[in-house]
Amino acid sequence: MSSATPTPTRVRRLPVVGALRLGRPSDVWFKPALSVVAAVAPPSLLLVALGRLDLAAYTMAGSLCALYGHNRPYPARAKVLAWVILGMLGGLAVALVAASLTRNAVVLVTVGALLAAVQKAVCDATRVGPPAHVILTFVSSATLFVPQTLGQVPGHLALAAAAGAWAWLVGMAPAPLRPHGPERRATAQALKAAAVYAETARGGEEGAGARSAAYAAVHAAWQTLLAAGNRPSTTRRALERLVVRAEVALAAPADADPARLRAWAGAVRGTGRVPRTGDPRHEDGVPHRDGGPHRDGVPHRDGGPHRDGGPLRERDELAGVAAERAVAPRPLWSRLSPLAPVAVRTALGCALAGYVSLALGADRPYWALVTAASLYQANVTLTWSRAVQRVVGNLVGVLLFAAITPVAQLGPLALVLCILACNFGAEALIGRNYWLGSVCVTPLALLVTELPGYQPTGELVTDRVVDTLIGALVGFTAAVAVTNRRAGRRVERALTAVDRAREHAARVAADPAATPAALEAARRGLAAAVVDLRATADAAAGEWWQRALPQERVVLAEQAAHRTLAATVRRQGLLPDPGTISTHTHTEDASP
């Protein structure tokens, strides 16, 4: 397919107006917004009651961990939140110890830049998700410039750990009520995106954009389902079959029924039973458009078999997904090595931004450092867009800070309430566009500096504006200077590796004389190659002066690999009994 072939791009235009365009709000925008309020409020209000609001900066470090993992299934979210809290405590410990040992601003900026680089690389390698490294860098960089003694460090870390434990409980609180909520949302998004593509499949620019979005949504849905773990679940199996239906619609949009896909998406989003899609081997009695039955839950115009293999394709891919799930992820060090350019870019940009801020006499150089750290995205074009968004959001945000300062300075309780309002606003708006969320993030950061005591508003506003401009300018310059030119080549190599592993596995599976050891080696090798392809494609979203990444080829290669994995699993005798598959298809989970 010509659309799957990456096209050369000499230089991508750097957008300005487009970077500020508002998008649709997230379907679950209120979840992180309410979570962060629930995580920040109790520790902060307790400190107000104790008259120790000066310690709120440390509890807030732990509370902000509640922002992570909202797109993860709850078993995976529990682990992600735990690791985020540990990572926050590690960065905080380094920052507090450094602040205790020296007051040399240049040394502290250097430590902050190195911490930011490590946090960026680790968050990218582990694909922790938004807000990624930015919160961790904000916490560690800000505490670098808070006077400390070594004797105070354990107590401050204990406060952060206690607040982090509370944030973990807040993040996991919806699990008893909606145990499959994240998987349901991801599946619904895949079905909706497939319906949009089916409606615009006649071609043209709109159709191409819808196709790309649909492939991305299906890819994200598989990631979410794979992250749910290996424990069997009737609901999860039903969701996997719905994602396969979305894939079938992408492969044959002319035969798809957008209304049916949307109906499935609506039913999945609730707390009721997951809708049935039909037994992969038998007809389910749902009529065609012309009145006849169809076999795979996707209407056919002519009543004939689906051109992509229909039921067999579904069963094969589901078995392949199960085989892929059994493969352990790559070690962290192997995922970190391709991110060396990103780490160098972050360290260089943050350090230079902090040094320039110091040279201009700033008292809070970490603002420039954090601004630079927040810019770095998958490529230079996106980094430019983030720089524009950050500058515009911060400039509007300082005006909002000036407006609410009189209220915040009425007393400790008023200050905490303003901080909670800014936390809620930031998470509620940031899904529309980063700059809109920054309008609330900026006064939040400024209000946090007043927790130990009130400071002159004019001085805070001036410092923030200057440091924002410095961080954006110096950070973007570093992004241009240090480009990741190997990202596209890695994806091509990963695609080639999957193709070769798939061909080898297919030959072994078709060989009657293949030994069990050869079948197992072929299956594991192909599954590992698929996992590596996904990680490589996620890490490399493109760089300036390079070709566009072949996202569609990545998804198609994964689908073909899933089917080949199924053939290998079948030869090994590991494929579930057909009667078991039928039972799973028709059995529905009535629990939410």
Phi, psi and omega in degrees: 000131182295330181290342180271353183269125180295137181257141180297141177226118183288301180216130176277138178293146179264109186283155174237296180297318180298328180293339183260359183292136182278140177255184178285143178292153176297149178297336183238038183302331184284341183294304177294329180296313179289326181297316183291325176295315179295330180279325184277323190298305185301311178298320182292316180293326176296319178293326175298315180297327180274354181073025182235048179296344178295342178268359185295336179299327182281319177293326180294330177302318178284322182297324182293348176294343178293350180285347189264155166080013185289344177262006183262145169302152189298322175300319178287324180297322179302317180289317182298314180298320179298316180291324177297317180296317178296319177296320177298316180295323178296312178297320179295320179297315178300316181295316181293319178294317178298318179295331179283331186269335183209152173245012178289115187296324180295317178297318182294321177297320179297315177299317180297321180293318178294320176298317180298320179295316179296315181297319178297312183296316182293318179295322177292318182293323181270356180050052184292336179091171183297148003274019173055226188278348190298314180296317180298319179292321177300315182296309184291321182291319181294319183286345175299332186251019173260123181305132183222161164235156181300328180292336180277340187301311181301319180295319179293321176294324178296320177298315180296320180294319179296316178294324177296320177297320177295320178298323177299316179296320178297315181297329182266357186301322182286351187303316180296330183274322181225075186297336180244023183304309181298319179295320179297315181297317180295320178294318178298319178297320179296317180294318179296317180295322177295323178295318179297317180295320180298328180283336183247021188282003180288352177111186181091176184296320181297318179296320179296318179295320178295322179297314180299316179296323181292316178299319179296320180293319178295318178300316179296322179296317177297319179301316181296316180294321178293328181287348184287346178102184187260354182293132182294145179208127179299317180298317182294321177297319179296322178294321178299320179294326177292323177294323175299320177300320177297321178294320177299320178296324178292322182287327182223071185296332180294333180266356184277157177245099182303323181298319180293319178299317179294322178296317176300316181300317179295321180291324181292325184294339182280198180250006181274200182288147175287131183297146178282147176246000179103149177294132179300341184253340187234159177289147181255003175081004178277129188288153169289178171296332182263011176101346181272163180283160172228164192260330192248010177085355176249118185301144177245139183291327186251002178078000181276176180292151181292139187286349178262011176104348174050237187302317181297321179298317180297311183295321179298313185292323178297319177294323177295321177298319178298321178293321179294323181298333183284350182275130178291145179293159179296151176301151184300322183297325181288334176277339179281327187302320178290348184265011180304316178299323179294318179294318178296316178301316181293314180298315182294312182296316181294317180296312180297320179298316178295320180295317179297318178299318177297318181298331179272005175087020182287145177272342183232069183296344181293339176296316177295321180297313181293323177300314179298317182296327183285345185283327197287115179245196187292333180211173185293324180297315178292327177295320176299314179301318179294325178296316178298314181297319182295315182295312181297314180298319180291322180295319176289325181295323179293330175293319177296321178299315179299327181285324184265352181303316179303325178288316182297331183272009176289337180164171182302319181295318178297322178297315180296319179296322176295321178296318179296319179296319179292322176300313180297313181298320181299313182285331179288330186259338189293337177291336178287317175187145183301324183294325180292320175294325180295336177300327177267331179295321183298307177296330176299312180297322179290322179293325179298325179294343181267000179299317177289338181167152184290144181231160182301128183296316182299321179293317179298316181297315181298313180298320182293317180297313182297314183292328176295314180295319179296311182299319181292315182292309182291321180297318179291323177300318178295325179295321178291324183288327183242096181257151179264079186284351182267356186298311181297321180295326179295321179294317178299318178295322179293321176297316178298318180297320178294317179300315180294317180295324179292317178298319179295316180296321179296319179295318181294318181295330181274351183274114180298335183268005182296135180279158176303323180295320179293321178296317180294318180296319179294317181296312181295322180296317179292316179299319178295323179294323178294316178299319180295322178298315180298314181297319181293317180295323179291324181285336185242089178268009177113151177229161176299149179067021181231173177285157176291146180287141181278072185300320182294320178298325179297312181295316180296321178296322178295317180298314179297321179295322178300319181290322177293322175301320180297319179298320179293318179297321180296319179296329180281353182078019182263355181289134180302150179301138180306325178296326177294319179297319180298318180297316180297325184291321187265346177275130183242147179271117182277350180283154180290000000 
